[in-house]
Amino acid sequence: MKDALAHFSMLALFLLHTQSILKAQADPDIRELAHLQAMQTRNYSELAFVERQQLENKILHWLVKMVQLKAADTYLILPESYLQIPSALIYQTSEPDEINCVPNADVDYIPDTDLFYAVYYQYYRYLLRFGANTPLPELVFGILAHETNFLWVLGDNGESIGPCQLHVQTAKWLYRNEFKELFSKFFYFDRNGKHHFYTQESMVAFVFEFLLQVKGYRQGREQAAIAAYNGCEIAAPYTQAVIYNTMNYLAYNVAADLLQSKAVPSSSDIRKALLTKLRKHLSLFANSDINFNEIANNYTEYVESQIGRSNNLSNGLNSELQMVNIGRSRGCVFAPKAQTGHPYIIKSENILLFSYFRENTDTVIFFHNALQTKLLNLKPTYTDIEIDSNFIYLYYDKVEGANLRRYFIRTVQEYKAVANTETIQCSKISGKIYIVPGMPVYNQVVSPQTRQSFFISSGQLDPAIRRIRKSSLFDEVK
């Protein structure tokens, strides 16, 4: 009789749970929110109707799961805005190894919608258990971006798996001690001794659990836990890169919120919102080399450029010069849809111009100069004293007697004439470079701090998830 009552109670609870899920799915407000968050994803306008519906249903699935968490939140731990997920960080990719960077911001778009929402869902789950000691979603993004750019790859000669790069020796250690019961819920070993995550969501949950239960993550120990995650020191490049990523994700989310607001924010409003958000997590960034004001300045400029405030050309045109997304596997930049500007990239100081354009470098340089001449109604000056930063100068130096003479290259014909005989140099250290629509681009336009660990010679896509390796992804980054 007791067994029958227990079975009946379990069945009743299951039916109530199912009923609440169906109610949440039917809630027009939740469905509308899923639609709005789908529309905010970076390339929603490029998706076909069926793809948009699939995206909205996928987001709806996760929002419903979060509603269930809120229903169990008896202590009101979850914030009131828990369903306001910054979906502008999502970029729907068409290739399994595609990476996209946020223009003019040092973060990567997250290519997998389920991965993105799984991080927020697990964050809320652990927030109910660990409160303010729970790692931020942006921190988890910072780790996954630095490890593999969110991709399922095998690293360390096949011994590290998943976006979080769980090493086989760490997995074995977790199975040999008191942690086995806890972590066996997230990954397993096959008959050949290979370890695998059960699902993508279990991989995300593993990161939270590993940081909290094994590495001692809590307020005041954030940096130590991040360093311990990789087995390095706090001052090591790994730790600093993850912290840098985390701060940029926080700043980008603030910027995305500002861009969604009805009122156009002033520069001071933007800076204040950014600094307030970053200083709220001061212990995470303490003693790092990161300059808060510099980040605030960068994202203030980003927000202003997105709302069309900056880039007023001297010829009177008041138009936004649009940034472009560079998908690495696509390797191509497309013309902006709105005919209000010209596509361009921002060259990093640490990356050679040739690394971006390779065999098309000269074409880009002369196109950029010709366009600048038209836009600014100026011509480049060819003297050592007056080099105009609006233009890109190619030149080579030759020793003539006791003197070193500099020769500027002014035309394509001059370039071809000396390309194979002289060491040609370029004046452009960093900054904006206009490019021909459809021109191949071979490098990410992001900070080198986010690119330290991914392009490894042993990298290969994990066959367990049936993804095809694309050779372009593993081209050497010069």
C-alpha positions in Angstrom: 0.0 0.0 0.0 2.8 2.4 0.9 4.5 1.7 -2.4 1.3 2.4 -4.3 0.9 5.7 -2.4 4.5 6.6 -3.1 4.1 5.8 -6.8 0.9 7.9 -6.9 2.6 10.8 -5.3 5.5 10.7 -7.7 3.0 10.5 -10.6 1.1 13.5 -9.3 4.2 15.6 -8.9 5.3 14.6 -12.5 1.9 15.7 -13.8 2.0 19.0 -11.9 5.5 19.6 -13.3 4.4 18.8 -16.8 1.4 21.0 -16.5 3.4 23.9 -15.3 5.8 23.5 -18.2 3.0 23.4 -20.7 1.5 26.5 -19.0 4.8 28.4 -19.3 5.1 27.4 -23.0 1.7 28.7 -23.7 2.3 31.9 -21.8 2.1 34.6 -24.5 4.6 36.8 -22.6 7.2 34.1 -22.5 6.7 33.4 -26.2 6.9 37.1 -27.0 10.2 37.3 -25.0 11.6 34.3 -26.9 10.7 36.1 -30.1 12.4 39.3 -29.0 15.5 37.6 -27.9 15.7 35.7 -31.2 15.4 39.0 -33.0 18.3 40.4 -31.0 20.8 37.7 -32.1 23.4 39.2 -34.4 22.4 37.8 -37.7 18.7 37.1 -37.2 17.8 39.1 -40.4 19.9 36.6 -42.5 18.0 33.6 -41.4 15.2 31.9 -43.4 11.7 31.8 -41.9 12.0 28.2 -40.8 15.4 28.9 -39.2 13.9 31.8 -37.3 11.1 29.6 -36.0 13.6 27.0 -34.9 15.7 29.6 -33.1 12.7 31.0 -31.3 11.5 27.5 -30.2 15.0 26.7 -29.0 15.1 29.9 -26.9 11.6 29.3 -25.7 12.7 25.9 -24.4 15.4 27.5 -22.2 13.2 30.3 -21.0 10.6 27.8 -19.8 13.3 25.9 -17.9 14.3 29.1 -16.2 10.7 29.8 -15.3 10.7 26.4 -13.5 13.8 27.4 -11.6 12.1 30.7 -10.5 9.1 28.7 -9.3 11.4 26.8 -6.9 13.2 30.0 -5.8 11.5 30.2 -2.3 14.2 32.6 -1.0 14.0 35.0 -4.0 17.6 34.6 -4.9 17.2 35.0 -8.6 17.1 38.6 -9.8 13.8 40.0 -11.1 15.4 40.4 -14.6 16.5 36.8 -14.7 14.8 36.2 -18.1 16.5 39.2 -19.7 19.3 37.2 -21.3 21.8 39.3 -23.5 21.2 37.3 -26.7 23.0 39.8 -28.8 26.1 37.7 -28.1 24.7 34.8 -30.2 25.7 34.5 -33.9 24.0 31.7 -35.8 26.8 29.9 -37.7 26.6 27.9 -40.9 29.8 26.0 -40.4 30.8 23.8 -37.4 34.1 25.6 -37.0 33.0 29.2 -37.7 34.2 31.9 -35.3 32.8 35.4 -35.3 34.1 38.4 -33.4 32.2 41.4 -32.1 33.3 44.3 -34.3 35.3 46.9 -32.3 35.0 44.8 -29.1 37.4 42.2 -27.7 34.9 39.3 -27.4 33.7 36.5 -29.6 30.1 35.8 -30.5 28.9 32.5 -29.1 28.1 30.3 -32.1 25.7 27.8 -30.4 22.4 29.0 -29.0 22.0 26.0 -26.7 25.5 26.5 -25.3 24.7 30.2 -24.6 21.5 29.5 -22.8 22.9 26.5 -21.0 25.5 28.7 -19.3 22.8 31.1 -18.0 20.5 28.2 -16.9 23.3 26.6 -15.0 24.3 29.9 -13.5 20.9 30.3 -12.1 20.9 26.7 -10.8 24.1 27.2 -9.0 23.1 30.7 -7.8 20.3 29.0 -5.9 22.9 26.8 -4.1 25.9 29.1 -3.8 24.5 32.6 -4.0 27.0 35.4 -4.6 29.9 33.0 -4.7 28.6 31.5 -8.0 30.9 32.2 -11.1 29.4 34.8 -13.4 28.2 33.6 -16.9 30.6 36.1 -18.4 33.5 34.3 -16.6 32.4 30.9 -18.0 32.3 32.5 -21.4 35.7 33.9 -20.8 37.1 30.5 -20.1 35.4 28.7 -23.0 36.4 31.5 -25.4 40.0 31.3 -24.3 40.2 27.6 -24.4 38.6 26.8 -27.7 36.5 29.7 -28.9 33.4 27.7 -27.8 34.2 24.8 -30.2 34.2 21.1 -29.5 37.8 20.3 -30.2 40.4 17.8 -29.0 43.4 19.5 -27.5 46.7 18.4 -26.0 47.2 15.6 -28.6 43.6 14.4 -28.1 43.7 14.2 -24.3 41.6 17.3 -23.6 37.9 17.4 -24.6 35.1 19.9 -25.1 35.0 23.7 -25.0 36.3 23.6 -21.4 39.2 21.3 -22.4 38.9 18.7 -19.6 42.2 16.8 -19.6 42.1 13.0 -19.3 44.4 13.0 -16.2 42.1 15.4 -14.4 39.1 13.3 -15.3 40.8 10.2 -14.0 41.8 12.0 -10.8 38.2 13.1 -10.2 37.0 9.5 -10.6 39.6 8.2 -8.1 38.6 10.1 -5.0 35.6 11.5 -3.2 34.6 13.5 -6.2 33.6 10.5 -8.3 29.9 10.4 -7.3 29.6 14.1 -8.0 31.4 14.4 -11.3 30.3 11.0 -12.8 27.0 12.9 -13.6 28.9 15.0 -16.1 31.3 12.7 -17.9 32.1 9.1 -18.4 34.9 6.8 -19.7 34.3 4.4 -22.6 35.7 0.9 -22.8 38.9 2.3 -24.4 39.5 4.7 -21.5 38.5 7.8 -23.5 36.4 10.3 -21.5 33.3 12.1 -22.9 30.8 14.5 -21.6 27.2 13.2 -21.6 25.8 16.3 -23.2 26.7 19.9 -23.8 24.7 21.0 -20.8 26.6 18.5 -18.6 29.9 20.1 -19.9 28.6 23.5 -18.8 27.5 22.2 -15.4 31.0 20.6 -15.0 32.7 24.0 -15.3 30.6 25.5 -12.5 30.9 22.5 -10.3 34.7 22.1 -10.9 35.3 25.8 -10.1 33.2 25.8 -7.0 33.8 22.3 -5.5 37.4 21.6 -6.5 39.1 24.9 -7.2 37.5 26.8 -4.3 35.8 29.6 -6.3 34.2 32.2 -4.1 34.2 36.0 -3.6 37.7 37.2 -3.0 39.2 34.0 -4.5 38.1 34.4 -8.1 41.6 34.9 -9.6 43.1 32.1 -7.6 40.3 29.7 -8.7 40.8 30.7 -12.4 44.5 30.1 -12.1 43.9 26.7 -10.4 41.5 25.7 -13.2 44.5 25.8 -15.5 47.1 24.8 -12.9 49.0 28.1 -13.2 49.8 31.2 -11.3 47.5 34.3 -10.9 50.0 36.4 -12.8 50.2 33.8 -15.7 49.0 34.8 -19.2 46.1 32.3 -19.0 44.6 33.8 -15.8 45.0 37.4 -17.1 43.5 36.5 -20.5 40.4 34.9 -18.9 39.9 37.9 -16.6 40.3 40.2 -19.6 37.7 38.2 -21.5 35.3 38.2 -18.6 35.5 42.0 -18.2 35.0 42.5 -21.9 31.9 40.2 -21.9 30.5 42.2 -18.9 31.2 45.5 -20.7 29.7 44.2 -24.0 26.5 43.1 -22.2 26.2 46.6 -20.6 26.7 48.1 -24.1 24.0 45.8 -25.6 21.5 46.9 -22.9 22.3 50.6 -23.6 21.7 50.0 -27.3 18.3 48.4 -26.5 17.1 51.4 -24.4 14.6 53.8 -25.9 16.5 56.9 -24.9 19.8 57.6 -26.6 22.4 57.6 -23.8 25.0 60.3 -23.5 28.7 59.5 -23.4 28.8 60.2 -19.6 25.8 57.8 -19.1 27.6 55.1 -21.1 30.8 55.4 -19.1 29.0 55.5 -15.8 27.0 52.4 -16.6 30.1 50.5 -17.7 32.3 51.5 -14.8 29.4 50.7 -12.3 29.1 47.2 -13.7 32.8 46.5 -13.7 33.4 47.8 -10.2 30.6 45.7 -8.9 32.9 42.7 -9.5 36.1 44.5 -8.3 37.6 41.5 -6.5 37.5 39.5 -9.8 39.7 42.2 -11.5 41.8 43.3 -8.6 45.6 43.2 -9.0 45.3 42.6 -12.8 46.9 44.7 -15.5 43.5 45.7 -16.8 42.6 49.4 -17.1 39.0 50.0 -16.3 39.0 53.5 -17.8 40.4 52.2 -21.1 37.8 49.5 -21.3 35.1 52.0 -20.5 36.4 54.3 -23.2 36.5 51.5 -25.8 32.9 50.5 -25.2 31.7 54.0 -25.0 33.1 54.5 -28.5 31.5 51.1 -29.5 28.1 52.2 -28.3 28.4 55.6 -30.0 29.5 54.1 -33.2 26.5 51.7 -33.2 24.0 54.5 -32.7 25.6 56.4 -35.5 27.1 59.2 -33.5 30.7 59.0 -34.5 32.5 59.0 -37.8 31.3 62.3 -39.2 33.2 62.8 -42.4 34.8 66.1 -43.2 32.9 66.2 -46.5 29.6 66.7 -44.6 28.3 63.1 -44.8 26.8 62.1 -41.5 26.7 58.3 -41.9 27.8 55.4 -39.8 30.8 53.6 -41.4 29.7 50.1 -40.7 31.9 47.4 -39.2 31.8 43.9 -40.7 31.7 40.4 -39.2 34.5 38.2 -40.2 33.7 34.5 -40.1 36.9 32.6 -40.2 35.7 29.6 -42.1 33.9 31.9 -44.6 37.0 34.1 -44.8 35.1 36.8 -46.6 33.8 40.3 -45.8 30.5 41.3 -47.4 29.2 44.8 -48.2 26.9 46.3 -45.6 23.2 46.0 -46.4 22.5 49.7 -45.8 24.1 51.9 -48.4 25.3 54.3 -45.8 29.0 53.5 -45.6 31.9 51.3 -46.5 33.1 48.0 -44.9 36.3 48.2 -42.9 38.3 46.4 -40.3 40.3 47.6 -37.3 43.9 46.5 -37.7 45.6 45.3 -34.5 49.0 46.8 -33.7 50.4 43.3 -33.1 49.3 41.8 -36.4 51.0 42.4 -39.7 48.8 43.8 -42.5 49.9 40.9 -44.7 48.3 38.5 -42.1 44.9 40.0 -42.8 45.0 40.1 -46.6 48.0 38.0 -47.8 48.1 38.1 -51.6 45.6 40.9 -51.8 47.5 43.3 -49.5 48.5 45.7 -52.2 44.9 45.8 -53.6 43.5 46.7 -50.2 46.1 49.4 -49.6 45.5 51.2 -52.9 41.7 50.8 -52.6 41.8 52.3 -49.1 43.9 55.2 -50.3 41.6 55.9 -53.3 38.5 55.8 -51.1 40.0 58.1 -48.5 41.0 60.5 -51.3 37.4 60.6 -52.4 35.8 60.8 -48.9 38.2 63.4 -47.4 39.0 65.3 -50.6 42.7 64.9 -49.7 45.7 63.3 -51.3 48.5 61.5 -49.5 51.7 63.4 -49.0 54.9 61.5 -49.8 57.5 63.0 -47.5 59.2 61.5 -44.5 58.0 64.5 -42.4 54.3 64.7 -43.3 52.8 61.2 -43.3 49.0 61.4 -43.1 47.5 58.8 -40.8 44.4 58.6 -43.0 46.4 56.8 -45.7 48.6 53.7 -45.9 52.1 54.2 -47.2 54.2 51.5 -48.8 57.9 52.2 -49.0 61.4 50.7 -49.1 64.8 52.0 -48.0 68.0 51.9 -50.0 71.6 52.7 -49.1 73.0 55.2 -51.6 76.6 56.1 -50.8 76.7 57.2 -47.2 73.0 58.0 -47.1 69.8 56.0 -46.6 67.1 57.0 -49.0 63.4 56.2 -48.7 61.3 55.5 -51.8 57.5 55.6 -51.6 55.4 53.3 -53.7 52.5 55.3 -55.2 50.9 53.0 -57.8 50.1 49.3 -58.4 52.6 49.3 -61.2 55.4 50.6 -59.0 54.5 48.0 -56.4 54.7 45.1 -58.9 58.0 46.5 -60.3 59.8 46.2 -56.9 57.8 43.6 -55.0 60.4 40.8 -55.7 63.5 42.8 -55.3 63.0 45.2 -52.3 62.0 44.8 -48.7 58.7 46.7 -48.7 57.4 48.2 -45.4 54.0 49.6 -44.4 53.3 52.7 -42.4 50.0 51.4 -41.0 50.6 50.3 -37.4 46.9 50.1 -36.3 43.5 51.6 -36.9 40.8 51.6 -39.6 41.4 50.1 -43.0 38.6 50.2 -45.7 38.3 47.0 -47.8 36.8 45.9 -51.0 33.4 44.1 -50.3 33.9 40.4 -50.7 37.6 40.6 -50.0 39.0 37.5 -48.2 40.2 38.2 -44.7 42.5 35.7 -42.9 42.8 36.9 -39.4 40.4 37.8 -36.5 40.1 41.5 -35.7 40.3 41.0 -31.9 42.8 41.5 -29.1 45.7 39.0 -29.1 44.9 38.3 -25.5 41.9 36.2 -26.6 44.0 34.3 -29.1 46.8 32.7 -27.0 45.7 29.1 -26.7 43.4 28.1 -29.5 45.4 27.6 -32.7 47.4 24.7 -31.5 49.1 22.2 -33.8 47.4 19.3 -32.0 43.9 20.8 -32.4 41.3 18.7 -34.0 37.5 18.7 -33.9 36.1 16.1 -31.6 34.8 13.1 -33.7 32.3 12.2 -31.0 30.0 15.0 -32.1 30.5 14.3 -35.8 31.9 17.7 -36.8 34.0 18.0 -39.9 37.4 19.6 -39.6 37.8 22.7 -41.9 41.5 23.3 -42.8 41.0 27.0 -42.9 40.3 27.1 -39.1 43.7 25.7 -38.4 45.8 27.9 -40.7 48.7 29.3 -39.0 48.0 32.8 -37.5 50.9 35.0 -38.5 
